[in-house]
Amino acid sequence: MSSEEGHSSEEIASAPAAESQPLSVGDYCLHRSWGFGLIREISLDAGSVIIDFKEKPRHRMQWEYALQSLEPVSHDHIFVWKAEKLSTLRKQAASDPLAVVELCVRSFGEGATPEALQEVLTPTVVAQDEWKKWWDGARRLMRREGRFEVPTRKNQPIRIATAVVPAWQKLLLALEESACGKAAVEAARALAKAEKIPADARERAVATIDRVLSSRGGASLGELLELAVIRDELLVAIGKEPEQGELAVSQWLPEDRQTLQKALSVMAGSAQKVALRRLVLERGGAVSLLLDLLPGASARTADAIVTVLVEAGQAKELLERLERAVRERTIGSDALAWICRTRDELFRPLFRPALFFCILYLLERESSGVAKKGSKLYELLTGKLDLLHAILADAQPTDARDVVRAALASPALRELDKRSLLGAIIKRHPGVQDLVAGDQQKSSEASLIVSWKSLAQKKQELETLVTRLIPENTREIAIARSYGDLRENHEYKAAKEMQGVLLRRKGELEGAVARARATDFSEVAIDSVNVGTRVILKDLATGEERRVTILGAWDSDPAAGVVSYLAGLGQVLLGRSPGEEVELPSEGEGKGSMVLVERIEVAGPIPA
């Protein structure tokens, strides 16, 4: 829509009183049912208005009805910007999100909820898959600036404050009013990062945190530990020494590995590093504790542990522990994904074929089959292939061949991703080409011709296994394990045996579906018996006529005269021509009947 299009002098002249009317040609308007529109023509003589709505171009309305049902829209409304200045609006959304938020608030008033903003801005201004990131950034800016009242729910309005309240003041109030440890930690985190905080405000925050620490207030150990860390940061910012008394950081440090792991899991990365530095500084055995904690740590905690241990001069011990964890495959997915993503110089010795085998092991263990798209390790391994190149950088030819064999045999890799990995390996190590070529030839020879209907049935069976039967079995194993001693636990043994059956069947189905080549058998040569043909046979002893339809690998239906081309009868008839005599397979002892191939017809197309 453009306000500069389609307004002839004759049209304007037809509405001499238009300037005194609330609606004018070129104005924008809103209708409760049809939405946003542009007034194209007004004819007072005819008593009508023509409006371009998105779903109703050149819609004609009676003048009186238009006056009652249309709401004029100013030219600084977000809808008008989308209609006339979309490219400018997109640039502003990227460079100055708050300007776009303010435009929406001034356009919608109390209707400017986060839900309404998402509806009006996506996907034309902000891409749908970028919305969450964009809105989170805009919300942080609004809170930092203090000019907006940011709602806590999607259906509450965003308001522009009549008086600008500094962000730190709101955060301090939120900290003082926090009803739980989590809320206190979130407010304290933001407050510690805020700018231009007066010293007395920091002292109030310190006093509030000390009250929470003294009462504990239902907070977890990790939340209390982080609050103690933030309290010390605030003290240092006003020129005071960190707390050394009964509320000091060291008093909240866990004693054992399990408690420490749980506490770190709720803390911000920066707070984790401060706490771990204090732990290493004050307690003997802390280095061993962190080395034991590292393999099963989250990415954030792994970063903190590595940083602190390197600062403590423990880089050699750290690398040895990681190499052992990779070799023994005791490292967790999160920690390994973090190592693979950062690829720090410290970790260079880890990037060997053993790392590839460890990644495949973790993917197979966690997925019980083809790994899920979205898995961090899977994306790192199969994405841009930088990780694979790093692993193969110094690999020997024998190592490369082992990597190829592992990739070919792994059920965790999707076929397309497997091919790209193998292609990258061949590029660096051409000598492994024979392994890949041999596997591809084997796969090609094993291709299965099937009907679309039978393929759909196999896929449905596979989906039932993956989405219902295997998850149910996993739950049964977990329940059985909870009963106690696994050596005498018959329920557990039965469930584990069924798991083996289900996983074997899953592997069989995945292999079969991957090899399947579906067709409707509509284009088949009939000069000889082929898959997708109907053969008319004449029994040479009795003179009886028999019809046999030869279809795909999974299409056998003996009662209807349909046999699979892989069945004995199908194999005997394939390639035969009209006029040939054939001995059919015997269904018992003795010879089979002799028949004459009288004629061959096309059996398809077979409906899906």
Buried (B, 14 or more C-beta within 10 A) or exposed (E): BEBEEBBEEEBBEBBEEBEEBEBBBBBBBBBEEBEBBBBBBBBBEEEBBBBBBEEBEEBBBEBEEBEEBBEEBEEEBBBBBBBBEEEEBBEBBEEEBBEBBBBBBBBBEEEBBBEBBBEBBBEEBBEEEEBEEBBEEBBBBBBBEBBBBBBEEEEBBBBBEEEEEBBBBBBBEBBBEBEBBBBBBBBBBBBBBBEEBEEEBBBBBBEBBBEBBEEEBEBBBBBBBBBBBBBBBBBEBBEBEBBEEEBBBBBBBBEEBEEBBEBBBBBBBBBBBBBBBBBBEEEEEBBEBBBEBBBBBBBBBBBBBBBBBBEBEBEEBBBEBBBEBBBEBEBBBBBBBBBBBEBEEBBEEBBBBBBBBBBBBBBBEBBBBBBEEEBBBBBBBBEEBEBBBBBBEEBEEEBBBBBBEBBBEBBBBBEEBBBBBBEBBBEEBEEBEEBBEEBEEEBEEEEBBBBBBBBEEBEEBBEEBBEEBBEEBBEBBEEBBEEEEEEEBEBBEEBBEBBEEBBEBBEEBBBBBEBBEBBBBEEBEBEBBBBBBBBBBBBBEEEEEBEBBBBBBBBBEEEEEBBBBBBBBBBBBBEBEBEEEBEBEEEEEEEBBBBBBEEBEBBBBBEE
